[in-house]
Amino acid sequence: MKPTRCTLFVCFLLFASFLVAQTGTVRGVILDGNNQPIDAVNIKTSVGTGTQTNKNGFYKIVIPSDEKVTLTFTHIAHKTITVTVQLKNGEDYEFYPVMSTTAEQIGAVVIDSRKRKTVEGITTLSAETVRLIPGANPGVENLIMSLPGVSNNNELSTQYSVRGGNYDENLVYVNEIEVYRPFLIRSGQQEGLSFVNTDMVQNVDFSAGGFQAKFGDKLSSVLDITYRRPVSFGGRVNLSLLGGSASIETSSNDSKFSTISGIRFRDNSLLVNSRQTETNFRPRFTDFQTYLTYKFSDKFHLNFLGNISLNDYDYEPLTRQTNFGTLQDPIALLIFYQGREEDRYRTYFGALKANYFLNDDVTLKFIASTYHTTEQEHFDILAQYRLGEVNSNIGDENLGEVEFSEGIGSQLNHGRNDLDALIVNVEHKGTYEIENDENQIDWGIKYTHEDIRDRLIEWEVIDSAGFSIRPPFPEFSNNQPYEAFEGPLAPFQSIRARNNTQIDRVSGYVQWSKQSKLGKHELYTNVGVRAHSWTVNGDGIQSKTQAVVSPRAQIAIKPDWEQDMLFRLSGGFYHQPPFYRELRAFDGVVNPNVKAQQSIHVVLGNDYSFKLWKRPFKLTTEAYYKNLSNVNAYTLENVRIRYRADNNAEAFAYGLDMRLNGEFVPGTESWVSFGYLRTEENINNRGFIRRPTDQRMKFAVLFQDYMRKIPNLKLYLNLTYNTGLPGGSPSYADPYLFQSELPDYKRVDVGFSYVLVDKDKQFNKGHWLSSFKDASIGFEIFNVFDTFNTITNTWVRDVYTKRQFGIPNFLTGRVFNVKMNVRF
């Protein structure tokens, strides 16, 4: 068999990479005393080579390995700096000198990489803050939920909605590789672990809208995670009553091969046992992740990201008593359960990423990934209930007991849901930087194949006062128990479907970015376009191909004012081609004709940086508007989304997000967030009503502090207030007739940590703490005020008045946790 051109090309690259001379690389950014990059700094080496910094202050120079080389940094307006280095073969050394000024100079204001993210509307979060902030589900998602416009009224879930979008509208990348969630998750307590391993995180970037064409085809947000590339041996261990994690970092002697791997285990029993349902609950959430990097040469790097997640959820409810109503008219619901639920989630993910640096201006990337998940959701649970009046006579021996039953009945839920999904991606990305004109061109093309095999069997039977309740359809006239119904028995809800579906996708983008001047003002522009074509096939499905084009643009201006201000305007056409869950309708049947949802999105933003108490602060404000068409309406129950799969709706969303962040306490970063949102939809031209994610008001505080007399004792506060969501109505109800709202969500989590070891507190060799770079012990209180937050309602009929009572399903109560963190 003759080798293909592609094979010969790959072999040539590999062969050429091994012929590269034994060298090391020194790179970095040169700053002045005001932390501004310096252009045109001359760098000379003792071996006769040299280079110069660009307008962003960046430089890179290759030197011989295994010998001492002196580098000299000179500039006409700054003092000379000299440094001697000796690098190993393949070592990449970063050196960031700060040059002092010998003569007054007014230079041009340039945009470095951090400022570039700011003009793009991207929020950058500290990886260390991610690891420290308390929460029932600690990690990256816990932190971004404190940002304006990001909401989640379920502390057991890592899923979130952004500016009126649902959980399926958010992109998540790890080292530019798109990652996925399991399909069948119904409640937060089933989720277990987020894909992102906090111990491995280096950078966290988040965009809540108006993002560039280089990011994928979703409507709401982008979470872009970067994992660390270690340069030495190290590790981290975290232990708490909720589980534990351990990670290890390695780097070869020649710095060519580096690894970072982590294993995590989580047990939600502590949280679930704080709820009002008594259960036998045995969760086992475990995952292993690794990120490997091998530098064949300075030009060719190969990376591997792997993940194995094994989540077992065994749930056996026993009893529940929920008290509600008023002090004058207290009511209680008592439930006795039989049966159990057994869920299994097995996910495997692997990705290869190759970086080829053609020259200083062109970078080529090749990514291939595979995601495989097998999911089982099996349950048979019988709930027998009593609804009645509660004895409220103080001093009575039966205080709190149900004395008069107003309703009695039972409910049987059955499910046998199994899913097997395989997703394969092959992608190429490229970047071309034109330094002299401050231009950059990005492009990419991606092929995706999705193969989903799904069996959905669910039914529910409700018995009230001895009468089987019929489905709530208009063709049934049901006046039980006052009039006998003589028709055949039928389950209250029943879904049965088997689907074997394949989706092939081709998508791509190209965008152009430019940094320039508008008079004395700094101007940044970005223009790009995405295209996406997909074909749906499967058993019993007539093949359907569709395509969309999404133009997008950004413009930012930094005025030459005394105040440090930045203005942004971004937007465009954003499309979300349907994923498998969006193709599957209420009855479980796949509709291949579902169109891509479209959002015309406009974001106007302003950043104002200033000094307060002689410390840095920044106020970020964004106003946004979305006009949505071809909307795929859905119902939301806990975290499970079920779509209508008919595109028979239109919607809008608008709001205002504000965040003030800075050093409220010297040396720490804290922030206050405020968000206002209004989002409504019009289904089948029946008029606009609130969408399930219509979170009108959001207020959050993330605060870090320490005791001045005991600086090693630190405080972390995470406070959230969200107004109530729609969703208090039964899942089968007509949303136009039943617009019930859940109560406001209020929660405060606080953590205390005592630092035993850090960079400022080290111990001499021989001390038991001398082996650690960082070590701390902590104590956390989740839901400090023991607030009874509601996620959904259980609906029960009163046998006497035929009223339906919405009994709140409460989330977790107050929980205490202890933890220990060490890094070596």
Beta strands, then each sheet from edge to edge (+ up, - down):
strand 1: 23-29
strand 2: 42-45
strand 3: 50-52
strand 4: 58-64
strand 5: 69-75
strand 6: 78-85
strand 7: 92-94
strand 8: 123-126
strand 9: 150-151
strand 10: 161-162
strand 11: 170-174
strand 12: 177-178
strand 13: 201-207
strand 14: 221-227
strand 15: 234-240
strand 16: 243-251
strand 17: 257-266
strand 18: 277-295
strand 19: 300-325
strand 20: 330-357
strand 21: 362-390
strand 22: 402-434
strand 23: 439-464
strand 24: 467-468
strand 25: 493-518
strand 26: 521-538
strand 27: 544-558
strand 28: 564-576
strand 29: 597-612
strand 30: 615-631
strand 31: 634-637
strand 32: 640-643
strand 33: 649-662
strand 34: 670-683
strand 35: 688-690
strand 36: 697-706
strand 37: 713-722
strand 38: 745-757
strand 39: 774-782
strand 40: 790-797
strand 41: 804-810
strand 42: 815-823
sheet 1: 4+ 1- 7-
sheet 2: 3+ 2- 5+ 6-
sheet 3: 8+ 13- 14+ 11+ 12-
sheet 4: 9+ 10-
sheet 5: 24+ 23- 22+ 21- 20+ 19- 18+ 17- 16+ 15- 42+ 39- 38+ 37- 36+ 34- 33+ 30- 29+ 28- 27+ 26- 25+
sheet 6: 24+ 23- 22+ 21- 20+ 19- 18+ 17- 16+ 15- 42+ 39- 38+ 37- 36+ 34- 35+
sheet 7: 31+ 32-
sheet 8: 40+ 41-
end
